[in-house]
Amino acid sequence: MTRFFKGLLTLKRGPWELIATLLIGVGVFMLMQPFYLWAYTYSFIVTLVGTVMFIVVSHFSEQE
């Protein structure tokens, strides 16, 4: 667990890609759920932020 947080602080690719992937997954889930209009409303923004974040962090260095 400390390796994960250390990777976040030192801008390593692995932990940040995990967070970006989770954001994309949460955004898609928000898009598909039929219960809350606010979740559907913000689903595109969450998915877009996750996608842009994934593109940016793919340029970070590998975790050692």
N, C-alpha and C positions, 0 to 999 in steps of 0.2 A: 504494500500500500504506500509506503514512503517513496518507493521508486516511481510510482505514478505521479505523486505530487512534486517530486523533484524534477520529473520530466516536464510537468506543466510550467514550473518556474524557469527551467532552462530552455524552454521552447523546443522540445524534441517532438518529432513527428507522431510517434505512437499514441501518447495520451490525447493530444489535440485532435487527431483523426478519430479517435474513439468518441470524443465529445461531439464532433461535427456529425458523425454517423448517427449518434443517438438523437441529435436535433432533427436530422432528416427523418428518422423513424417516427419521432413524436409528431412532427408536422404532418406526415402521411396519416398517422392514426387520427389526428385532429380533423383531417379532411374527411375521413371515412366514417366517423362516429355520427349517429343521428340524434344525439340527446341535447347538446349544448350549442346554441348558435354562436356564442362568443368564441368557442374553440374552432368552429368552422370558419369564422371570420378571420382569425389570426393564423390559420393553418398555412396559407401561402407565404406569409412573412416568415414564419418559423422555418419552413422548408427552404425558402430562398436564403435565409441567413446560414443555415446548415450547409447548403450547397456552396455558397461563396466561401464560407469558412473552410470547407474541405479543399477547395481549389487553392486557397492561400496556404494552408498548412501542409499541403503536399510538397511545398518548396522548402520546408524546414528540414534540418539535418536528421539523420536516423538516430534512434536511441541506442546507446552503447550497452 
